[in-house]
Amino acid sequence: MNDIRPQSPPAMRTSEIIRLTAIVTLTVIAIIALLLFFVKVRTILLWVLIGIILAIALQPAVGWLVRHRWNRILAALLVSLVTIVLLVAAIVAIALPVVFQSDDFIRALPRIVDSVFETGGQLHFLETRFHVLERLASVTPTQVFSVLAGNQDTIVAAVTKAASILAATITILTIMVMLLIEGPRAWKAVLDSLVGDERTWADRIGQNFLRATGGYVRGNLAISLVAGLASYAVLKILGVPYAETLAVLVAILDIIPLVGATIGAVIVSIVGFAAGGLGDGIVLVVFFVVYQQFENNLLQNVVYSKTVSLSPLVVFIAALIGGTLGGIVGVLLAIPLASAGWTLARDLIALRQARHVARMQAEGFSEDESLDLGPPPAAAGEPGGPAGG
């Protein structure tokens, strides 16, 4: 009998080894260079991303004007100008009372803390456990003022930072306006390069992406505005001081997912206990508990009805990743991006399923058979399966 042994694979020639090594090396170098490039331009990429999200949020208004026979350039410029004017007007209308009240609030903060945590105060039980006043005793108003005002170097750094923020704002607004003007034309060019089902599905995915991202941004701003106005009304009715400052604080913190609204409620309630007494504090606590139930269970469902509903776990993970990569800006951008990513993944899965159905129908299966081919055959010896030997 002949001795049949498995043949070993042919050895690679030296030239093939050199070629494969060069390809792997160049690929690794290209990936590292690309990552380093992204690290270098990460600030610009962040500006572009913010501009894209703002343009998506304003696109419905521009589209409405275009459908009513407006030139797209004029419509984009008008919507952008109105948005900027409203934003500046809101800042100016709020800034003056907030600045004056913030100054009074900072000066009165030590007295407020003492009245809340000292013997007979509403939160004295925390003082007995954590010794809050003892920990804060070393902090004097002069030190607080020094930290806020800073020395000459910090003032120069603050001015430089303000100039950087102004430059970033102008750049983001420019990107936003250009996208509002050129975005649909660029998207049409992409669609024109596709044919058949690819074009149909690309258009569907694009529309869902716009709805998910823009709907979340507009909805989040609207909900934050409602939270600020409702808080301001209650604070004014109760006569709690610093109503404007506290209402703006609630509106800003409400933008932050998961924990922002709770942080704002805690701060305002503590001020209510300190400035208005036990009755006002309890009213504020009850108000925020009721309002957050209203916001979470009714208002968000109405505002986000046309967007993707993300689970709290996904929101939490997205916020953690966004905060790690981009700080507070990353947290604010993480949720709309997660919503858009979830929409994109869902549409791609639907596209894959539709192609599977079409392929099965082309092979002679019915639609029901292509979607559900039945359970796998039973194993030997099981009911309905081949008989055991």
PyMOL commands that set and color helices and strands:
alter all, ss='L'
color gray80, all
select helices_A, chain A and resi 14-40+42-67+72-117+124-130+132-136+141-149+152-192+196-238+243-255+260-276+278-303+312-362+367-371
alter helices_A, ss='H'
color red, helices_A
deselect
rebuild
show_as cartoon
